[in-house]
Structure formats: structure tokens, C-alpha cells
Amino acid sequence: MNQKEFWNKKFGREAYLYGKRINTFIQSVCNKFPKNKEVLCVGEGEGRNAVHLAKLGFKVTALDSSDLGFVKLNTLAKEQNVKIKNICSDIKEWENTQKYGAIVASYFHIGDEDKKSVFTVLENALDKEGYLVLEVFSKNQINYSSGGPKDTDLLYDVKGLKEIFKNSIILTLEETLTLLDEGKGHQGEASVIRLVLQKK
């Protein structure tokens, strides 16, 4: 099953799997983003982060492999009277042609063998002084039942992320426990890694 099929199966139901509210960590740092630069939401799924950022006045592009996710994203955007540019592509096949003032992702599942190449592409897609913000499940999330993959290859560790980003200033990089309340898909105590970096 490829990424499109996997996520279409998850997003094919009526309810929003991870809710309609922006990820709280992304919300807490988005005031840093330059207002005159475009924001890219990666692995954006049903649109909760993208729509909220667009409501704040940002020009937003969403990237995801699921066309059914985009149907729900665009429905949510219409409800909130905002417009989001859609790029339906597997991140590993995405050919970027522009720079972004900020790139955000919440619970972005990439295998260990692809993490360096994917995040290097994202780092290169940042404009000078642009921000990358991630909240992802740590490898310790395997011990919790609040959501996320049950394959440690798709989870993260602080050391691995620190080794990837060589051309940016890491402002925040920590593993912490948090309490998730994001639709039916993310509920309860979770072990997450939070990253904020700024491109040199």
C-alpha cells in the first residue's frame, strides 16, 4: 500500500480524524513567521494547520499525498472563508520550485532511511531566516496508546534530528510528554519531539 492509499483509507471517513483545530505547538510559535512570506504545511492531511494559519493572514500551501485529505481540507477552508494552495504529492517525489518563510508539520511519519533526504529538501526550501517547526512522535511513543505508528522506524529521536540540520540554527529541540486532544486519532498522554529551527 503506497502513501496515497494508506492515508486515503484513514481520511475516507466523514469525521476529521485529527480534528479541526491547529496543533497547539505550531500555534504557540507561528507568531514568529514573517507575514510577507508563504507558509508550507507538509503532510497536512485534512487541513487543520493550514486553515488556521490562513485565517491569521498567511499565504498557505498544503502538501500531502492524499487526495481525499484535500477534499476535506478544501471543505474546511471554504467553511472558514480562506483559500489554500494544494500540492498532492508524496513528499519523496515532490519537486520544489520556490522558497518559504516557514514550513510546518505535525505528526509527519517518515522512515529512518528517508529522514535525512526528506528533511534536507525541506531545509533547502526555506528562505533565509525562515522557520521549520515540527511536532512528531518520539521513538518512546511505542509505549503509549494515544496515536501514531507502531513501527519505531517511523518515529523520531532528538539525536537523529540534530544530525540532519547542519545549515540552520536550532532554537528548540526537545523530547517531552504532552496530553493530546486532536480528534479521535490523537487522544491521551504522548511522547513527542518538538523542533523549531531558523535557516541561516
N, C-alpha and C positions, 0 to 999 in steps of 0.2 A: 504493500500500500504506500503510494507516494504522499508527499506532504499535503497536496491539494485534497486528495481523497480522505486522508486522516482528519483534517480539520473540517472539511465539509460534513463529515459524519457527526462531528461534535456540534457544529453550528447549524445543522439542518433542522433543529427543533425550534419551536416558536419562541420560547423564553431565551433571554440573554444569559448565556452560560456563566459569564463572569460579571453580570450586572451592567448597569449603565453609568455608574459613577467612575470618575477618573481614579487611577491608582493613587493612593494617598501620598506615597513618597514622591512620585512625579509632581503631584500638586504642590508639595512643600518646597520644591526647588525651581519651578517653572518661572518664577518672578525674575530669575537671573537671565532668562533668554532674551536676546536682542529682538525688539519688536519689529525691526525692519528686515528681519531675515526669516526665511522659511523654516518650518519645523517638519522633520520627518518622523513619523511614528512607525516603527518596524515591528513586524509580527502583530499587527494591530487588531486582527480578528474582527470583532463586532463593532468596534469604533469608539469605545468609551473614552480613551485618552484623546484621540484626535478631535472628537466633537467638543470636549471641554476646552481644549486649547484653542480651537477655532472660535468658541464663544468668548474667549479672552482677547480676541482680536488678532491672533496669529494666522498667517497663511500656512495651511497644513496639507501635507501629502501623507497618505497612508500606504504602506507596503505590506502585502500579505499574499499567501499562496491560495487562500480560499475565496472563490467567487461567491459562495453562499454567505461568507462573512461580510463581504462587501454589500450584498443586498441588505443585510441588517444594519451595517454602518450607514448606508445612504438613507435608510428609513429613519434612523436616529438623527442623522444630520438634518433631514427635512423637518422632523418634529421640532428641532432646536433652531431652525432657520439659518443654518450655516452650510457652507459648501466645502467639501474635502476632495482633493485630487486623489484618484485611485490608481495604484500600480499593482496589478495582480500578477505576482511572480514569486517563485521560490527564491529566497534570498541568495542561494548559491548560484543562481542563473541571472541575477539582476545585473544589468549593465548601467551604472550610474553615469549621468552626464552633467551634474551640477553640484554646487556646494550648499550646505545647510547651516543655519545658525545654531540649530540644536537637533539632536537625534535622541529619541526616547524609545524605551522598550520595557514592558513589564511581563515577566514570566515567558521569556524567549528561549525556546528549547533547541539547542544546537549540540550535536555530538562532539565529543572531545577532539576527534580528528579534524573537525571543520571550524572549531572555535577561532583559532588564530587567523585563518584566511578570511572568515566572515567579518570578524571584528576589525581586521586591518582595512578591509573595504569600507566599513562604516567610519573608522577613524579618518581615512583619506577623504571621505565625503563631507567632513566637517570643514566649514570655513575657518579661517584664522580666528582664534579666540572663541570658537563655537564650543558648545557643550554636548557631551554624551552622558545620558542618565539611564541607568539600568537598575531594576529590581528583579532579581532572579532567585530561583531556589538553590540553596547550597546543597552539597552532597549529603549533609546531615538531614535533609528533608526526607530522606528514605525512611527515617524513624517516625515520621508524622503522617497523619491521615487527612490533612487539611487541603490536599490537592497536589498537582504536579506529577511528573513521570515517576514510575517505579524502576527506572533504569538510571543508575548513577552516571552513566556516560552522558546523559542529557542534563545533568546537574552541574554545579559550579563550585570552585574553591577560590579563596582570596589569592593564594599564591599564583594559580594559573592565570587569573585575570591580570595581576600585576605584571607578569612576564610578557603579556601581549602588548600592552600600551607603552611604547617607547617614545612616542612623539608628542606626548600630551602631559599636562600637569594633573596629577591625581589629587583631587580635592577631598574626596570621601571614598573610602574602600573598606567596608566592614561587614562582618557576618554578625547577624543579630536574630533574636527571636521576636516575632511580631504576631499580632492577632488579626487574621484575615477575615474580612466580611465582604466578599466580592461575588455576588450571585450565588448559585448553587455550587459552582465549580471550585471556589476557594473559601472554605469556612474553617476557622479554628486556628490554633497555635501553629506557627510555621517557622522554619529556619531559612532565612533569606540572606542574600548578599546585596548590598546597596553600593552603587558606584556612581560618582559624579566626577567627570574629568573635563578639562578645558584644553583645546588644541593650542599648541604653541604657535 
